[in-house]
Amino acid sequence: MSVTRLKRKHRKNIARANNKQTVIKQLLLTPVLKNVDIEELKARFSKTGTTNTEAAA
Protein backbone atom coordinates (compact mmCIF):
# COMPACT_ATOMS: atom_id res chain seq x y z
CA MET A 1 0.00 0.00 0.00
CA SER A 2 1.18 3.46 -0.75
CA VAL A 3 0.98 6.42 1.59
CA THR A 4 -0.99 9.40 0.35
CA ARG A 5 0.00 12.81 1.63
CA LEU A 6 -2.72 15.41 1.81
CA LYS A 7 -0.65 18.34 0.59
CA ARG A 8 -3.38 20.95 0.63
CA LYS A 9 -4.46 20.02 4.16
CA HIS A 10 -0.83 20.02 5.28
CA ARG A 11 -0.33 23.54 3.95
CA LYS A 12 -3.55 24.69 5.59
CA ASN A 13 -2.52 23.23 8.95
CA ILE A 14 0.88 24.92 8.74
CA ALA A 15 -0.78 28.23 7.83
CA ARG A 16 -3.15 27.94 10.81
CA ALA A 17 -0.26 27.29 13.17
CA ASN A 18 1.67 30.25 11.76
CA ASN A 19 -1.36 32.52 12.11
CA LYS A 20 -1.83 31.50 15.74
CA GLN A 21 1.84 32.18 16.45
CA THR A 22 1.66 35.64 14.88
CA VAL A 23 -1.46 36.48 16.90
CA ILE A 24 0.30 35.44 20.10
CA LYS A 25 3.37 37.48 19.17
CA GLN A 26 1.23 40.55 18.45
CA LEU A 27 -0.50 40.21 21.80
CA LEU A 28 2.84 39.93 23.57
CA LEU A 29 4.14 43.07 21.85
CA THR A 30 1.56 45.29 23.54
CA PRO A 31 2.96 46.81 26.73
CA VAL A 32 1.38 45.94 30.04
CA LEU A 33 0.04 48.87 32.02
CA LYS A 34 1.54 48.90 35.49
CA ASN A 35 1.41 51.27 38.42
CA VAL A 36 -1.62 53.19 37.21
CA ASP A 37 -2.83 55.85 39.63
CA ILE A 38 -6.61 55.42 39.56
CA GLU A 39 -7.27 58.49 41.68
CA GLU A 40 -5.31 60.71 39.29
CA LEU A 41 -7.27 59.35 36.33
CA LYS A 42 -10.57 59.98 38.10
CA ALA A 43 -9.48 63.53 38.91
CA ARG A 44 -8.41 64.13 35.32
CA PHE A 45 -11.75 62.93 33.96
CA SER A 46 -13.70 64.94 36.50
CA LYS A 47 -11.76 68.08 35.48
CA THR A 48 -12.57 67.58 31.80
CA GLY A 49 -16.20 66.91 32.68
CA THR A 50 -16.55 70.23 34.53
CA THR A 51 -14.92 72.24 31.74
CA ASN A 52 -17.26 70.70 29.18
CA THR A 53 -20.35 71.57 31.22
CA GLU A 54 -19.12 75.15 31.84
CA ALA A 55 -18.46 75.66 28.14
CA ALA A 56 -21.94 74.40 27.25
CA ALA A 57 -23.61 76.80 29.75
N, C-alpha and C positions, 0 to 999 in steps of 0.2 A: 504494500500500500504506500502511496505517496502522501507527503504532507503538504497540505495547501495552506499557504499564508494569505491571510486577509489583509492585503496591502492598504486598501483604503481605510479599513477600520483601524489598522495600526497607526496610520498617519493621523487619524482623527483622535485617537487616544493620546498620542504624543502632543498634539496641539492642545487638547484639554489640559493636560498636565502643565504644559508651558504657560497657558493662560492663568491657571490657578497660582502658579509660582509668581507670575508678574503681578497679580492682584495682591498677593501677600507682600511682595516687595514694596508696592506702592503704599500699602497701609503702614508698613514699617517706616517709610520715609517721612511720614507726617510727624512733626514734633509733638511730644506729650506736654500738655500744660501742667506745670507744677507751681506750687507756692502762689496760688491765686488768692488775692485779698478780696474776699466777697464783700466786705463792708465798703471798701473803696469803690467797687463796681456799683453797688447799690447807690452810693452817694453820687457817683457820676451820672447815673441814669436819672436820679431824682433831680439833679441840677438841670439836665437837658429838658426834663418834663416841665419844670417851672418856667424856663425861658420860652418854651413853645406856647404855653398857656398865656403868658404875659404878652407875647407878640400877637396872639390872636385877639386879645381884648383890646 
